[in-house]
Each structure stands twice: as C-alpha cells, then as structure tokens.
C-alpha cells in the first residue's frame, strides 16, 4: 500500500469517525450547559460556563430516583443476558449436532419469533404477569427481555456450533469424555467469539428496552433509565441538560463493555467471512 493511499484511508476513516462521534460530543457538552444555553440561537457549541453540577442535581431529583433506575437497568440487562445464554447455548448445540423430526420447522419458527417485539404483545404479557403476581418486578422484565432475545442468540450460536468440526468431538468422546464434557471443554472454547457476539447484542437490546418497561414496571424505583429519561420531558418544557446527562450516563457502561470485548466481538461478526 502506497503512502498516499494509506494517508487517504486514514483521512477517510477520521472523517467517518467524526461524523458518528459529533452527535455524542454534542450530547456530552449539552449535559454541561444551562437550558438557556442549549436553546440559544445561534447555537453555542461550547458552554460559556461549565455546569458539572447538572449531574449532581440530576441524581438528587426526588421525583426520579436515578440510582435505583441505574441499578434496575444493570440488573435486568445482566440477568436477562445470562438467562439467554444459559438457554441458547444448549439449544443451539443440540440443533447443530442432532437430527430430529421437524428440525427445519423449529429453526424457522425460532427465526419468525424474532419478528415479534415486546411492544406488540405487552398488553397480553402484563395480564399474564398480573395473574402470576410478578408484575412491576425485575423478574417480569428479565423474562420478557430473555424471551425476545433468545431466538437471535440461538441462530447466532447454531451457526458457530455447526462450524466446529465434528471430528474434534468424536475424538474427545473416544478419549472418554461424555457429551456434557465435550460441550464444556471442546466446543465452548471454539465458539467463544459467537458467545460474546450473542451476549453483547442481547445486553444492548435489554439495556435499551423501553416500551415493555414503561408498561410492566410502574414503580419509579423499578423503572430503567430509558423510562426515567422521559420524566425530564414535559408537555411544555424539557430539561435538556438533564436529558443529555442521563443519556451520557446510560451509554458509558455500554461503551466500556464494547471496549473490553471489541476484539472478540469483531471476530464473532466476521467469522466465516473468509474461506
């Protein structure tokens, strides 16, 4: 690659990154402004006075218990992701390794369920949770998020398990390992990029869930940040500085997660792209 071409690709990448990052930068800067400065025309991109106190005021708002909302978001997202992986891994392994009547129909049905969204079924789900006595609880949202993300995880992991040579598992069986040991010691390490891919997409989906949380979780302390954010949006006035501050807090854990597992995530998304 010539030096000119390398510099051209670097410049193009920098411009593209700036296009994607500028809205986030504007959000962070907006969280450090006053409401009047945010609405000022023409817009002022940098704060005239840096209002770091916006974050302290935001956390101390009695009508919106943000520490509880953050804890609710993290608990539901993490536990729902763990539930999805606990069910999807053995299900995907079984469909990839075993032949059974209706296998193709089952996989097609799994894919069809991905077309359904919690917002479409939330009324029926709420009635079921009321009958079970678990409405307005983390358990209800964990079950909802887990159910609606399970199909994606099964399909992702099914492809990864199928890519693992069956001869490796047969050799392990000859060495005395049972099926559970083969899965844990042979297959899972080889499909780790797929597990990471399924986990990150599931967690982000659970983290951003809004419609079902708004209906199922009625207590302010149980609601996630995605619902708490709307408390600062009024009919005639919006506290944009707090909206931007909550949005900034909301994306920080996801950004950290992406940074920690970025290599494995890219490996999982590109697996099978090259022969």
ZIBEL-V16546 format. One record per residue. N is the residue number from 1. OMEGA is omega in whole degrees, 0 to 359 (* if undefined). Layout:
n=[N N]
omega=[OMEGA OMEGA]
This chain:
n=[1 2 3 4 5 6 7 8 9 10 11 12 13 14 15 16 17 18 19 20 21 22 23 24 25 26 27 28 29 30 31 32 33 34 35 36 37 38 39 40 41 42 43 44 45 46 47 48 49 50 51 52 53 54 55 56 57 58 59 60 61 62 63 64 65 66 67 68 69 70 71 72 73 74 75 76 77 78 79 80 81 82 83 84 85 86 87 88 89 90 91 92 93 94 95 96 97 98 99 100 101 102 103 104 105 106 107 108 109 110 111 112 113 114 115 116 117 118 119 120 121 122 123 124 125 126 127 128 129 130 131 132 133 134 135 136 137 138 139 140 141 142 143 144 145 146 147 148 149 150 151 152 153 154 155 156 157 158 159 160 161 162 163 164 165 166 167 168 169 170 171 172 173 174 175 176 177 178 179 180 181 182 183 184 185 186 187 188 189 190 191 192 193 194 195 196 197 198 199 200 201 202 203 204 205 206 207 208 209 210 211 212 213 214 215 216 217 218 219 220 221 222 223 224 225 226 227 228 229 230 231 232 233 234 235 236 237 238 239 240 241 242 243 244 245 246 247 248 249 250 251 252 253 254 255 256 257 258 259 260 261 262 263 264 265 266 267 268 269 270 271 272 273 274 275]
omega=[181 180 181 180 179 178 178 178 178 179 180 178 179 179 180 178 179 180 181 186 183 177 178 177 177 178 180 179 178 179 181 179 168 179 179 179 179 183 183 177 358 184 175 189 178 179 173 173 185 184 176 177 177 182 178 179 180 182 184 180 185 182 182 181 187 177 176 179 178 178 178 180 182 182 182 182 182 182 177 177 178 178 180 181 180 180 187 183 178 179 180 179 180 180 180 186 185 173 180 181 179 182 180 179 179 180 177 178 177 180 180 181 178 180 181 180 180 182 181 187 190 180 177 178 180 178 178 181 176 179 180 180 181 176 180 176 175 182 180 181 176 179 179 181 179 182 185 175 184 184 179 181 179 180 179 185 177 179 179 179 178 180 179 181 181 181 178 180 179 178 178 177 178 178 174 179 174 186 179 179 177 180 186 188 183 189 184 178 182 181 182 177 178 178 178 179 179 182 185 179 177 182 179 178 178 182 185 182 184 190 181 180 181 184 188 182 184 180 180 182 181 185 179 181 181 177 180 179 184 180 179 178 181 181 184 183 179 178 187 181 178 175 178 181 179 178 178 178 184 185 183 180 180 178 178 180 178 182 183 186 185 182 180 179 178 179 180 181 183 180 180 180 182 177 *]
